[in-house]
């Protein structure tokens, strides 16, 4: 058996119809990516707007909680004055009571009022502590809201610029695609469309004796037929296979027949 030598000289030149199909698939991929990006941009902006609205809602909730605490302290102040007035009145009545029973009752009223005053004052202190916490949270929420609002405006401007560029690219690729499709044989174009609709892509490069579409290995005979320029499909995924002879290493032997005909692994 003749010794094997590695050469990068292509066996054949890729035919133009196949080149056209490969280019069509490239264009379809670019168009698909651009459409995905164009559709995603408004969703991303809406997501940022939703986050900004959530910050605004947090601020509104905190402001309402602060108003509630202020209202609670105003009620406490009113109740405190009422209890203080009761104590003053009860002490005045102590000076004119006629018997011990009345004096005892008034003393109980004074003690109860003093207890209520302590409870009210404790509540006011707790309310002021809650207000301090709310103030800190409110300050942080306002800062986040301002930062997010600035971020939103920046992203809107960037999105507007990128959308213009992507729309221009999309128009360019669509125009090239529209001009390219009539140059492809109708039967091959129909086959391409059918496989692409089912698999996402219709063509797959055969490399290192594998289909790069599904990563399944190819039989040696199929691999050699592909390298000789035949148009065949992957037996696993059904995609149209092609070998880029400009990038594949070549094995020169007496004749490919078995293991000696299998190309060494090569990363192009």
Secondary structure as GFF3:
##gff-version 3
##sequence-region A 1 268
A	DSSP	beta_strand	5	7	.	.	.	ID=ss1
A	DSSP	alpha_helix	16	94	.	.	.	ID=ss2
A	DSSP	alpha_helix	100	181	.	.	.	ID=ss3
A	DSSP	alpha_helix	186	199	.	.	.	ID=ss4
A	DSSP	beta_strand	203	207	.	.	.	ID=ss5
A	DSSP	beta_strand	210	211	.	.	.	ID=ss6
A	DSSP	alpha_helix	220	227	.	.	.	ID=ss7
A	DSSP	beta_strand	232	233	.	.	.	ID=ss8
A	DSSP	beta_strand	240	242	.	.	.	ID=ss9
A	DSSP	beta_strand	250	252	.	.	.	ID=ss10
A	DSSP	three_ten_helix	259	261	.	.	.	ID=ss11
###
